[in-house]
Amino acid sequence: MKYRWLYLLISGTLIIAGVISIIKWGFNVGIEFTGGIVAEYKFPDETQKVFRYPPKSEEEIEKIRTDFKELGATEVSFESVGPTIGPELVKKTIYAIAISAGLILLWIAYQFKSFKFGISAIIATIHDGLILLGAFSLLGHFFGAEIDFLFVTAILTIISFSVHDTIVVFDRIRERKKKFAVGGDFETLANESISETMVRSLNNSFTIIFMLIALILLGGESIKWFSVALLVGTVSGTYSSPFVAIPILVTWDELQKKLKK
């Protein structure tokens, strides 16, 4: 914990870089939000690929078909689709996240007898969400990664993973409270709890990371960016539990003691 300001500086730098990217470049939004065209073609080497385009005129559609025909590709399917994720659904999703975050905060506060545990966990979760959003703004600008329905699924999954990993460390802190009560300071208690849970957290995360790397390399284009989103979120979630949530908790405890004095 003596290096906690360094960890918070690293997180702050990454979040600021992501926010700047979002402001400057925004997101590469998929057709699930905007509507457009989904075309699947089979090429002479027997490979099949799916292409997605924003809404286009009849002339532009005809040109796309002609270009693929000249390449010797066979049209498997070609259809116009409307936006499946509208403003109302986005609004309801935000409300659902806010409600669930509030309930998580109250439940953790109740279980650990303090709001500082719940608020620290929620801040770590927000940290992971911002890291993932910033990363996909950068990936969208430089590599064409899209924000689509699978990305929404990924970010909700990562929020759950982040809270779960944080609670494991919190639970170990609660188990060691007896030692804390007889004179050990909270920073030492936090350090010992992190040391005891670190191997478990890393083993758990690496099994997920290895699987996601395999999906990115071998899973095909349709789930590539979904797997990348889960990978970024898993790494961020593994980091945020010991290096964001716990430093905030320790700092909060120190400020409480200073205010009491």
Sequence and secondary structure as in RCSB ss.txt:
>XXXX:A:sequence
MKYRWLYLLISGTLIIAGVISIIKWGFNVGIEFTGGIVAEYKFPDETQKVFRYPPKSEEEIEKIRTDFKELGATE
VSFESVGPTIGPELVKKTIYAIAISAGLILLWIAYQFKSFKFGISAIIATIHDGLILLGAFSLLGHFFGAEIDFL
FVTAILTIISFSVHDTIVVFDRIRERKKKFAVGGDFETLANESISETMVRSLNNSFTIIFMLIALILLGGESIKW
FSVALLVGTVSGTYSSPFVAIPILVTWDELQKKLKK
>XXXX:A:secstr
 TTHHHHHHHHHHHHHHHHHHHHHH   B HHHH EEEEEEE TTS EEEEEE    HHHHHHHHHHHHHTT EE
EEEEEE  SS HHHHHHHHHHHHHHHHHHHHHHHHHHT HHHHHHHHHHHHHHHHHHHHHHHHHHHHH   B HH
HHHHHHHHHHHHHHHHHHHHHHHHHTHHHHHTT  HHHHHHHHHHHHHHHHHHHHHHHHHHHHHHHHHS GGGHH
HHHHHHHHHHHHHHHIIIIIHHHHHHHHHHHHHHH 
